[in-house]
């Protein structure tokens, strides 16, 4: 990608090696990974705007504002399958507060705003109130320990749930995402959600309990 600066053209993200291959410049892979949520959201927003701007689509889309959910969200049927499967593993209790549930939300353990791809291992059943309180923050160590224990004890069950729901169950990707998310939190001095109004600092003890990549 070339960038025009002060009348001169400079290579910005990558260079071509003369054989048609693209080589990312030093530091670019790290930045793309670090700012993945921002790049993804910008890309999705511009794609949605592009679709809406096409006059031929207006008669189909109407004035609905749920185009993003339709294009990028998990289907309601898939979420129902996931919820029923996770109930068999976790019972009818909230993954976070462990209290019985009447109403159920299917929560993204690693917030969707941080990693916008659905992976079966990343789903957890939660009270709507716990889900709203946790919002787009990482979960504190007790929840991480529970997530890791579930992964170890019920890995095969999660694969079966994902297969039935049509959702990816790539354990290697899940492991990389967990390391990436909590690693960035440690580097940035972030806090993790424990319960409503209560947070913990994310330190290297979080990384120490993660399985090797």
Backbone as CSV, one residue per row, in Angstrom:
resi,resn,N_x,N_y,N_z,CA_x,CA_y,CA_z,C_x,C_y,C_z
1,UNK,0.845,-1.182,0.000,0.000,0.000,0.000,0.882,1.234,0.000
2,UNK,0.622,2.184,-0.911,1.435,3.386,-1.026,0.696,4.590,-0.454
3,UNK,1.432,5.440,0.211,0.876,6.622,0.845,1.594,7.847,0.303
4,UNK,0.823,8.867,-0.120,1.390,10.097,-0.655,1.646,11.068,0.483
5,UNK,2.919,11.399,0.733,3.309,12.321,1.789,4.163,13.434,1.208
6,UNK,3.684,14.678,1.343,4.453,15.849,0.903,4.917,15.711,-0.542
7,UNK,4.064,15.193,-1.378,4.371,15.091,-2.798,5.192,13.888,-3.187
8,UNK,5.603,13.063,-2.208,6.370,11.867,-2.519,5.586,10.626,-2.100
9,UNK,5.776,9.556,-2.825,5.066,8.309,-2.538,5.944,7.401,-1.692
10,UNK,5.402,6.929,-0.566,6.138,6.032,0.321,5.326,4.765,0.566
11,UNK,6.045,3.647,0.699,5.378,2.408,1.076,4.869,2.560,2.504
12,UNK,3.629,2.130,2.742,3.000,2.345,4.046,2.868,1.039,4.826
13,UNK,2.016,0.132,4.360,1.778,-1.116,5.084,2.646,-2.265,4.576
14,UNK,2.920,-2.284,3.281,3.632,-3.422,2.719,4.448,-2.993,1.505
15,UNK,5.329,-3.865,1.092,6.108,-3.671,-0.131,5.940,-4.914,-0.988
16,UNK,6.167,-4.767,-2.267,6.130,-5.910,-3.190,7.564,-6.365,-3.450
17,UNK,7.738,-7.684,-3.494,9.097,-8.209,-3.597,9.561,-8.431,-5.024
18,UNK,8.767,-8.002,-5.998,9.160,-8.169,-7.392,8.647,-9.441,-8.013
19,UNK,8.158,-10.358,-7.201,7.599,-11.620,-7.712,6.081,-11.672,-7.564
20,UNK,5.508,-10.524,-7.198,4.059,-10.476,-7.035,3.604,-10.723,-5.614
21,UNK,4.551,-11.004,-4.701,4.198,-11.246,-3.307,4.189,-9.936,-2.527
22,UNK,3.333,-9.883,-1.514,3.243,-8.721,-0.634,3.921,-9.061,0.693
23,UNK,4.837,-8.209,1.119,5.535,-8.396,2.393,5.163,-7.260,3.334
24,UNK,4.545,-7.609,4.463,4.193,-6.596,5.439,5.455,-5.992,6.038
25,UNK,5.435,-4.698,6.265,6.580,-4.011,6.837,6.694,-4.350,8.329
26,UNK,7.888,-4.194,8.908,8.079,-4.512,10.327,7.088,-3.757,11.219
27,UNK,6.512,-4.470,12.160,5.578,-3.870,13.102,4.133,-3.861,12.647
28,UNK,3.892,-4.051,11.344,2.522,-3.996,10.820,1.679,-5.164,11.328
29,UNK,2.180,-6.425,11.317,1.351,-7.523,11.855,0.928,-7.275,13.302
30,UNK,1.847,-6.755,14.124,1.516,-6.472,15.522,0.415,-5.424,15.611
31,UNK,0.531,-4.355,14.814,-0.462,-3.281,14.862,-1.819,-3.755,14.356
32,UNK,-1.824,-4.583,13.313,-3.089,-5.098,12.799,-3.777,-5.971,13.844
33,UNK,-2.988,-6.750,14.562,-3.562,-7.598,15.608,-4.047,-6.748,16.778
34,UNK,-3.244,-5.741,17.152,-3.593,-4.891,18.288,-4.866,-4.106,18.026
35,UNK,-4.987,-3.572,16.793,-6.124,-2.728,16.463,-7.182,-3.476,15.658
36,UNK,-7.152,-4.810,15.750,-8.123,-5.633,15.019,-9.571,-5.217,15.259
37,UNK,-9.998,-4.988,16.514,-11.409,-4.600,16.721,-11.777,-3.313,15.991
38,UNK,-10.879,-2.321,16.009,-11.157,-1.058,15.336,-11.213,-1.238,13.827
39,UNK,-10.240,-1.958,13.270,-10.211,-2.188,11.819,-11.453,-2.955,11.381
40,UNK,-11.829,-3.969,12.170,-12.997,-4.769,11.815,-14.269,-3.933,11.835
41,UNK,-14.450,-3.131,12.890,-15.660,-2.331,12.995,-15.737,-1.292,11.888
42,UNK,-14.616,-0.669,11.547,-14.598,0.299,10.450,-14.946,-0.376,9.126
43,UNK,-14.399,-1.567,8.915,-14.674,-2.295,7.675,-16.152,-2.664,7.580
44,UNK,-16.699,-3.158,8.690,-18.116,-3.534,8.695,-19.002,-2.313,8.458
45,UNK,-18.681,-1.204,9.123,-19.492,0.008,8.977,-19.494,0.498,7.547
46,UNK,-18.325,0.532,6.928,-18.240,1.006,5.540,-18.942,0.039,4.577
47,UNK,-18.858,-1.263,4.850,-19.526,-2.232,3.987,-21.045,-2.082,4.083
48,UNK,-21.547,-1.888,5.308,-22.988,-1.685,5.502,-23.439,-0.405,4.814
49,UNK,-22.657,0.669,4.951,-22.996,1.936,4.284,-23.003,1.761,2.770
50,UNK,-22.067,0.973,2.273,-22.001,0.732,0.824,-23.250,-0.006,0.336
51,UNK,-23.677,-1.003,1.091,-24.870,-1.758,0.706,-26.110,-0.865,0.755
52,UNK,-26.221,-0.054,1.802,-27.386,0.812,1.940,-27.412,1.917,0.885
53,UNK,-26.230,2.325,0.413,-26.173,3.412,-0.569,-26.589,2.974,-1.973
54,UNK,-26.628,1.676,-2.203,-27.043,1.156,-3.509,-28.562,1.244,-3.626
55,UNK,-29.039,2.042,-4.542,-30.474,2.261,-4.685,-31.231,0.967,-4.955
56,UNK,-30.579,0.028,-5.614,-31.251,-1.234,-5.948,-31.584,-2.051,-4.693
57,UNK,-30.898,-1.761,-3.597,-31.125,-2.532,-2.374,-32.218,-1.952,-1.491
58,UNK,-32.638,-0.731,-1.764,-33.573,-0.055,-0.866,-34.924,-0.756,-0.780
59,UNK,-35.379,-1.278,-1.901,-36.683,-1.945,-1.888,-36.643,-3.234,-1.075
60,UNK,-35.453,-3.808,-0.932,-35.295,-5.047,-0.170,-35.061,-4.753,1.304
61,UNK,-34.196,-3.770,1.554,-33.802,-3.471,2.926,-34.828,-2.641,3.674
62,UNK,-35.515,-1.756,2.950,-36.453,-0.854,3.604,-35.731,0.064,4.573
63,UNK,-36.375,0.346,5.679,-35.790,1.229,6.687,-35.238,0.470,7.886
64,UNK,-35.098,-0.839,7.741,-34.617,-1.646,8.859,-33.209,-1.263,9.270
65,UNK,-32.943,-1.352,10.564,-31.628,-0.998,11.086,-30.883,-2.213,11.624
66,UNK,-31.324,-3.422,11.218,-30.712,-4.635,11.733,-29.807,-5.309,10.702
67,UNK,-29.324,-4.516,9.721,-28.505,-5.093,8.668,-27.204,-5.666,9.221
68,UNK,-26.623,-5.013,10.215,-25.368,-5.509,10.784,-25.570,-6.874,11.435
69,UNK,-26.661,-7.039,12.185,-26.936,-8.336,12.793,-27.148,-9.401,11.739
70,UNK,-27.848,-9.014,10.643,-28.127,-9.975,9.570,-26.833,-10.421,8.891
71,UNK,-25.918,-9.478,8.652,-24.691,-9.793,7.922,-23.645,-10.472,8.801
72,UNK,-23.523,-10.013,10.048,-22.393,-10.442,10.855,-22.766,-11.147,12.150
73,UNK,-24.013,-11.117,12.532,-24.409,-11.714,13.798,-24.693,-13.201,13.679
74,UNK,-24.647,-13.881,14.822,-25.005,-15.290,14.871,-26.517,-15.427,14.818
75,UNK,-27.008,-16.397,14.048,-28.445,-16.549,13.892,-29.101,-16.906,15.219
76,UNK,-30.378,-16.535,15.348,-31.123,-16.840,16.566,-31.179,-18.353,16.803
77,UNK,-31.339,-19.109,15.717,-31.401,-20.565,15.853,-30.090,-21.106,16.411
78,UNK,-28.963,-20.607,15.912,-27.669,-21.080,16.394,-27.479,-20.756,17.870
79,UNK,-27.911,-19.560,18.280,-27.794,-19.182,19.686,-28.653,-20.076,20.569
80,UNK,-29.829,-20.459,20.088,-30.694,-21.348,20.858,-30.054,-22.725,21.018
81,UNK,-29.423,-23.208,19.942,-28.738,-24.498,20.013,-27.585,-24.425,21.002
82,UNK,-26.832,-23.344,20.963,-25.711,-23.167,21.875,-26.204,-23.095,23.318
83,UNK,-27.274,-22.344,23.545,-27.818,-22.213,24.899,-28.239,-23.565,25.449
84,UNK,-28.944,-24.364,24.645,-29.382,-25.670,25.112,-28.197,-26.585,25.393
85,UNK,-27.171,-26.505,24.551,-25.991,-27.334,24.765,-25.221,-26.937,26.009
86,UNK,-25.059,-25.636,26.238,-24.314,-25.174,27.410,-25.067,-25.464,28.704
87,UNK,-26.404,-25.501,28.640,-27.174,-25.861,29.831,-26.824,-27.266,30.297
88,UNK,-26.552,-28.176,29.370,-26.207,-29.543,29.725,-24.841,-29.611,30.403
89,UNK,-23.977,-28.637,30.068,-22.635,-28.610,30.656,-22.628,-27.843,31.979
90,UNK,-23.187,-26.654,31.962,-23.101,-25.747,33.108,-24.327,-25.784,34.008
91,UNK,-25.378,-26.497,33.581,-26.614,-26.461,34.341,-27.343,-25.154,34.100
92,UNK,-28.335,-24.885,34.896,-29.147,-23.680,34.707,-28.674,-22.559,35.640
93,UNK,-27.366,-22.399,35.733,-26.810,-21.344,36.582,-25.949,-20.408,35.752
94,UNK,-25.888,-19.163,36.167,-25.098,-18.147,35.476,-23.617,-18.516,35.543
95,UNK,-22.935,-18.410,34.442,-21.514,-18.754,34.388,-20.706,-17.889,35.347
96,UNK,-21.157,-16.664,35.593,-20.369,-15.713,36.377,-20.747,-15.699,37.861
97,UNK,-22.019,-15.504,38.185,-22.398,-15.410,39.598,-22.824,-16.753,40.176
98,UNK,-23.037,-17.766,39.314,-23.382,-19.129,39.701,-24.771,-19.264,40.307
99,UNK,-25.583,-18.227,40.212,-26.950,-18.285,40.713,-27.878,-18.848,39.630
100,UNK,-29.003,-19.486,40.038,-29.949,-20.017,39.049,-30.479,-18.899,38.139
101,UNK,-30.804,-19.275,36.909,-31.278,-18.304,35.927,-32.716,-18.581,35.519
102,UNK,-33.471,-17.509,35.381,-34.797,-17.582,34.782,-34.714,-17.081,33.348
103,UNK,-34.138,-15.898,33.175,-33.864,-15.360,31.841,-32.389,-15.576,31.534
104,UNK,-32.081,-15.869,30.277,-30.724,-16.262,29.899,-30.221,-15.411,28.732
105,UNK,-28.993,-14.930,28.871,-28.266,-14.316,27.760,-27.127,-15.243,27.357
106,UNK,-26.861,-15.310,26.048,-25.672,-16.011,25.565,-24.584,-14.957,25.416
107,UNK,-23.619,-14.995,26.326,-22.581,-13.968,26.395,-21.316,-14.419,25.674
108,UNK,-20.586,-13.444,25.110,-19.251,-13.704,24.584,-18.267,-13.524,25.737
109,UNK,-17.578,-14.601,26.123,-16.636,-14.512,27.241,-15.567,-13.459,26.937
110,UNK,-14.868,-13.604,25.817,-14.037,-12.513,25.312,-14.989,-11.602,24.557
111,UNK,-15.174,-10.359,24.996,-16.212,-9.504,24.402,-16.138,-9.425,22.881
112,UNK,-17.301,-9.398,22.283,-17.395,-9.334,20.823,-16.708,-8.089,20.290
113,UNK,-16.680,-7.021,21.097,-16.027,-5.792,20.664,-14.515,-5.968,20.562
114,UNK,-13.970,-6.964,21.261,-12.533,-7.232,21.191,-12.206,-8.259,20.121
115,UNK,-13.078,-9.252,19.966,-12.862,-10.287,18.954,-14.207,-10.636,18.324
116,UNK,-14.427,-10.092,17.155,-15.732,-10.195,16.523,-15.946,-11.419,15.670
117,UNK,-15.567,-12.565,16.175,-15.820,-13.829,15.484,-16.396,-14.806,16.489
118,UNK,-17.429,-15.516,16.095,-18.080,-16.453,17.009,-17.341,-17.783,17.035
119,UNK,-16.911,-18.186,18.220,-16.280,-19.483,18.448,-17.014,-20.131,19.616
120,UNK,-17.349,-21.387,19.484,-18.168,-22.062,20.492,-17.571,-21.958,21.887
121,UNK,-16.244,-22.108,22.008,-15.608,-22.041,23.319,-15.815,-20.693,23.990
122,UNK,-16.108,-19.655,23.214,-16.181,-18.300,23.750,-17.574,-17.933,24.272
123,UNK,-18.525,-18.846,24.179,-19.871,-18.545,24.655,-20.053,-18.987,26.103
124,UNK,-20.850,-18.213,26.838,-21.197,-18.557,28.221,-22.612,-18.073,28.489
125,UNK,-23.352,-18.818,29.300,-24.709,-18.422,29.665,-24.656,-17.533,30.900
126,UNK,-25.408,-16.439,30.855,-25.333,-15.477,31.955,-26.678,-14.822,32.204
127,UNK,-26.860,-14.360,33.446,-28.000,-13.484,33.721,-27.894,-12.252,32.823
128,UNK,-29.004,-11.739,32.326,-28.943,-10.480,31.573,-28.265,-9.363,32.362
129,UNK,-28.493,-9.332,33.688,-27.876,-8.283,34.504,-26.361,-8.457,34.579
130,UNK,-25.888,-9.694,34.705,-24.442,-9.937,34.722,-23.836,-9.612,33.362
131,UNK,-24.530,-9.990,32.309,-24.047,-9.712,30.957,-23.916,-8.208,30.727
132,UNK,-24.917,-7.445,31.151,-24.866,-5.992,30.970,-23.769,-5.374,31.832
133,UNK,-23.599,-5.883,33.046,-22.586,-5.334,33.934,-21.183,-5.616,33.406
134,UNK,-20.952,-6.831,32.943,-19.656,-7.194,32.364,-19.390,-6.394,31.100
135,UNK,-20.414,-6.228,30.282,-20.352,-5.409,29.066,-19.170,-5.829,28.186
136,UNK,-18.311,-4.877,27.818,-17.226,-5.172,26.888,-15.876,-5.278,27.592
137,UNK,-15.876,-5.718,28.863,-14.630,-5.912,29.597,-14.293,-7.395,29.690
138,UNK,-13.028,-7.679,29.955,-12.614,-9.051,30.193,-13.096,-9.503,31.564
139,UNK,-13.212,-10.817,31.725,-13.653,-11.378,33.009,-12.449,-11.611,33.921
140,UNK,-12.667,-11.463,35.227,-11.597,-11.590,36.212,-11.159,-13.046,36.372
141,UNK,-10.099,-13.221,37.139,-9.434,-14.527,37.221,-10.342,-15.684,37.639
142,UNK,-11.226,-15.535,38.635,-12.089,-16.683,38.974,-12.907,-17.173,37.783
143,UNK,-13.366,-16.253,36.956,-14.130,-16.638,35.771,-13.221,-17.278,34.726
144,UNK,-12.006,-16.737,34.597,-11.050,-17.326,33.653,-10.709,-18.754,34.060
145,UNK,-10.508,-18.979,35.345,-10.209,-20.335,35.821,-11.368,-21.282,35.511
146,UNK,-12.594,-20.806,35.692,-13.760,-21.631,35.393,-13.859,-21.918,33.895
147,UNK,-13.535,-20.904,33.080,-13.567,-21.084,31.622,-12.538,-22.123,31.195
148,UNK,-11.337,-22.074,31.770,-10.285,-23.030,31.431,-10.656,-24.439,31.888
149,UNK,-11.276,-24.550,33.068,-11.708,-25.854,33.567,-12.778,-26.457,32.662
150,UNK,-13.719,-25.625,32.220,-14.761,-26.125,31.323,-14.160,-26.591,30.011
151,UNK,-13.178,-25.852,29.528,-12.524,-26.221,28.270,-11.833,-27.576,28.395
152,UNK,-11.208,-27.812,29.543,-10.481,-29.065,29.747,-11.442,-30.238,29.939
153,UNK,-12.516,-30.021,30.691,-13.419,-31.117,31.033,-14.437,-31.414,29.942
154,UNK,-14.822,-30.389,29.194,-15.934,-30.559,28.259,-15.562,-30.169,26.826
155,UNK,-14.288,-30.306,26.486,-13.845,-29.937,25.141,-14.614,-30.653,24.045
156,UNK,-14.815,-31.959,24.205,-15.524,-32.733,23.182,-16.990,-32.307,23.087
157,UNK,-17.603,-32.024,24.241,-18.998,-31.569,24.237,-19.137,-30.233,23.515
158,UNK,-18.179,-29.343,23.721,-18.225,-28.038,23.066,-18.088,-28.184,21.553
159,UNK,-17.240,-29.111,21.130,-17.102,-29.363,19.692,-18.428,-29.843,19.107
160,UNK,-19.092,-30.742,19.831,-20.390,-31.259,19.367,-21.438,-30.151,19.311
161,UNK,-21.452,-29.279,20.326,-22.393,-28.153,20.339,-22.151,-27.246,19.147
162,UNK,-20.888,-26.918,18.911,-20.558,-26.052,17.787,-20.924,-26.656,16.455
163,UNK,-20.682,-27.965,16.301,-21.024,-28.644,15.047,-22.530,-28.582,14.800
164,UNK,-23.318,-28.810,15.853,-24.776,-28.779,15.716,-25.272,-27.372,15.395
165,UNK,-24.627,-26.366,15.993,-25.058,-24.978,15.789,-24.465,-24.359,14.538
166,UNK,-23.492,-25.039,13.922,-22.841,-24.482,12.741,-21.860,-23.375,13.084
167,UNK,-21.228,-23.475,14.285,-20.284,-22.472,14.758,-18.903,-23.109,14.884
168,UNK,-17.855,-22.338,14.574,-16.493,-22.838,14.646,-16.134,-23.261,16.063
169,UNK,-15.330,-24.336,16.173,-14.842,-24.787,17.483,-13.334,-25.008,17.411
170,UNK,-12.633,-24.092,16.823,-11.188,-24.190,16.648,-10.490,-23.885,17.966
171,UNK,-10.013,-24.916,18.642,-9.403,-24.748,19.959,-8.107,-23.954,19.868
172,UNK,-7.351,-24.113,18.799,-6.099,-23.360,18.668,-6.386,-21.866,18.542
173,UNK,-7.412,-21.520,17.775,-7.788,-20.114,17.662,-8.254,-19.574,19.005
174,UNK,-9.061,-20.357,19.717,-9.545,-19.931,21.026,-8.381,-19.652,21.970
175,UNK,-7.370,-20.524,21.957,-6.207,-20.345,22.817,-5.447,-19.073,22.455
176,UNK,-5.273,-18.833,21.157,-4.556,-17.625,20.730,-5.323,-16.367,21.120
177,UNK,-6.643,-16.413,20.994,-7.465,-15.245,21.332,-7.373,-14.934,22.825
178,UNK,-7.432,-15.977,23.666,-7.332,-15.781,25.108,-5.980,-15.167,25.478
179,UNK,-4.900,-15.720,24.926,-3.568,-15.179,25.193,-3.471,-13.733,24.716
180,UNK,-3.984,-13.467,23.545,-3.922,-12.111,22.975,-4.699,-11.123,23.836
181,UNK,-5.918,-11.494,24.226,-6.780,-10.573,24.960,-6.207,-10.242,26.335
182,UNK,-5.839,-11.279,27.088,-5.318,-11.027,28.429,-3.887,-10.473,28.386
183,UNK,-3.131,-10.844,27.366,-1.798,-10.275,27.207,-1.847,-8.773,26.975
184,UNK,-2.779,-8.335,26.120,-2.958,-6.905,25.897,-3.430,-6.200,27.156
185,UNK,-4.288,-6.883,27.928,-4.783,-6.283,29.168,-3.649,-6.070,30.160
186,UNK,-2.736,-7.049,30.265,-1.582,-6.901,31.152,-0.711,-5.740,30.676
187,UNK,-0.427,-5.716,29.381,0.437,-4.670,28.836,-0.166,-3.283,29.022
188,UNK,-1.495,-3.197,28.953,-2.159,-1.904,29.061,-2.594,-1.539,30.462
189,UNK,-2.305,-2.412,31.447,-2.704,-2.129,32.817,-4.213,-2.085,32.998
190,UNK,-4.928,-2.960,32.289,-6.388,-2.955,32.320,-6.919,-3.690,33.552
191,UNK,-8.194,-3.501,33.790,-8.890,-4.203,34.871,-9.898,-5.180,34.279
192,UNK,-10.200,-6.231,35.034,-11.147,-7.252,34.599,-12.349,-7.269,35.536
193,UNK,-13.495,-7.607,34.970,-14.770,-7.583,35.701,-14.902,-8.806,36.588
194,UNK,-15.201,-8.577,37.860,-15.439,-9.674,38.800,-16.928,-9.850,39.048
195,UNK,-17.586,-8.766,39.382,-19.038,-8.738,39.556,-19.474,-7.281,39.454
196,UNK,-20.752,-7.036,39.559,-21.261,-5.678,39.379,-20.522,-4.680,40.277
197,UNK,-19.868,-3.703,39.653,-19.163,-2.659,40.387,-17.823,-3.072,40.963
198,UNK,-17.374,-4.311,40.698,-16.127,-4.813,41.264,-15.201,-5.288,40.143
199,UNK,-13.956,-4.773,40.163,-12.980,-5.114,39.121,-11.651,-5.494,39.775
200,UNK,-10.836,-6.242,39.021,-9.497,-6.622,39.459,-8.488,-6.199,38.399
201,UNK,-7.299,-5.824,38.846,-6.228,-5.517,37.908,-5.757,-6.808,37.241
202,UNK,-5.530,-6.748,35.946,-5.034,-7.917,35.204,-3.509,-7.885,35.246
203,UNK,-2.916,-8.920,35.850,-1.460,-8.977,35.957,-0.949,-10.290,35.366
204,UNK,0.320,-10.551,35.546,0.934,-11.727,34.934,0.425,-13.038,35.512
205,UNK,-0.230,-12.997,36.672,-0.781,-14.238,37.215,-1.893,-14.786,36.303
206,UNK,-2.533,-13.910,35.563,-3.524,-14.374,34.581,-2.835,-15.174,33.483
207,UNK,-1.728,-14.656,32.994,-1.014,-15.315,31.902,-0.437,-16.641,32.368
208,UNK,-0.025,-16.700,33.639,0.614,-17.904,34.170,-0.318,-19.117,34.152
209,UNK,-1.634,-18.883,34.269,-2.547,-20.039,34.328,-3.060,-20.433,32.948
210,UNK,-2.700,-19.676,31.907,-3.163,-20.014,30.562,-2.353,-21.186,30.021
211,UNK,-2.981,-22.068,29.247,-2.234,-23.169,28.634,-1.274,-22.631,27.591
212,UNK,-0.192,-23.367,27.364,0.790,-22.948,26.377,0.159,-22.892,24.994
213,UNK,0.553,-21.901,24.211,0.003,-21.781,22.849,0.621,-22.844,21.951
